[in-house]
Amino acid sequence: MKKILVVDDEENIQLLYQEELNQAGFQTITAKNGDEALLLFNKAKPDLVTIDLKMEGMDGFELLNKIRELDMEIPIIIVTAYGEYKQDFNVWASDAYITKSSDPSELVNTIKGILSRSE
């Protein structure tokens, strides 16, 4: 079972994504901030990471860079409410960029697509 690390400071988003990803056959781990995400990343060794950009403390841009320093190959998806960052050079290190929605099907389908390419 592929393991997904979901990093988002909104608990309701964590729960929504966890439920949808678990139903899609993934094991889901959640983190509420960048520091917690880095600890879980090193401990749990996920197969893919989703990162929210706007979080207290370490933002998603910094977390993306820190994870890339640890693992250049891990797929990373930016999932944010802010569509304007799509053209930001800092997010180009991610594998996909998704604008948050109450319908997580785009996220689930993107994860399936990215992970199927790495098999």
VEXGUBA-803029 format. One record per residue (C-alpha): x, y, z; residue in three letters. Coordinates in steps of 0.05 Angstrom, whole numbers, plus 5000, padded with zeros to 4 digits. Example, Ala and Ser with C-alpha at 12.3 -4.5 7.8 and 13.67 -1.06 7.14 Angstrom:
BEGIN
524649105156ala/527349795143ser/
//
This chain:
BEGIN
500050005000met/502850684980lys/503751185036lys/501751915027ile/503952475073leu/498753035074val/501353695101val/495954215116asp/494654665175asp/487054595168glu/484553985205glu/478253925163asn/482453885100ile/486953365132gln/480852945150leu/477653025081leu/483952825044tyr/485352255092gln/478451965083glu/478652025007glu/485651755000leu/484351175047asn/478151005006gln/482551014943ala/487050494974gly/492650925003phe/495450955073gln/495151685096thr/499352055147ile/497752775165thr/501953355190ala/499554045211lys/505954425197asn/512754385164gly/516554165226asp/511853595240glu/512053405166ala/519653355166leu/519552895226leu/514252455195leu/517752465128phe/524152185158asn/520451685202lys/514951425156ala/518451465088lys/512251645047pro/511551504973asp/508552194958leu/507552854996val/502153374988thr/503854075015ile/499654675030asp/503355325017leu/500455785071lys/502055515140met/504455805205glu/511955765218gly/515255405160met/511155535098asp/510155045041gly/515555354998phe/520755235052glu/518154535066leu/518454364992leu/525754574989asn/527554195053lys/524353555027ile/527853634960arg/534453684997glu/532953025031leu/530052664970asp/530152934898met/525752364872glu/519752374920ile/513452624884pro/510753264914ile/504053584899ile/502554294920ile/495254354943val/493355064959thr/487455544959ala/491756054922tyr/491855964846gly/496556554837glu/502656164859tyr/502155684800lys/507056114761gln/511756224820asp/518655944805phe/519055654876asn/513455144862val/516754874799trp/520354354841ala/513654014853ser/510653484808asp/503753794806ala/499854404830tyr/492554344850ile/487854894875thr/483954654936lys/476854444926ser/471354114967ser/471753554915asp/478453194925pro/477652764862ser/482853174824glu/487853054880leu/486352304883val/486852234807asn/493352644805thr/496452204859ile/494351574823lys/497351834758gly/503952044789ile/504851394828leu/503050964769ser/508851284730arg/513751094784ser/511850354785glu/
//
